Amino acid sequence: MQIQIAAYDRIAPRPEEKVFTAFEEGGGYRIVNMPLVTDFAVN
């Protein structure tokens, strides 16, 4: 799975829960489980 993130300011990490929230430009968001992430890049 690939998630497009426009900028770092659209990411809200929550390390105590091992997740981060990625806010999308259209107003939506995704909650991502960090242990399942194998590669991460912001373009």
Stockholm file with secondary structure:
# STOCKHOLM 1.0

chainA/1-43         MQIQIAAYDRIAPRPEEKVFTAFEEGGGYRIVNMPLVTDFAVN
#=GR chainA/1-43 SS CCCCCSCGGGEEEEGGGTEEEEECTTSCEEEEEGGGCSCCCCC
#=GC SS_cons        CCCCCSCGGGEEEEGGGTEEEEECTTSCEEEEEGGGCSCCCCC
//
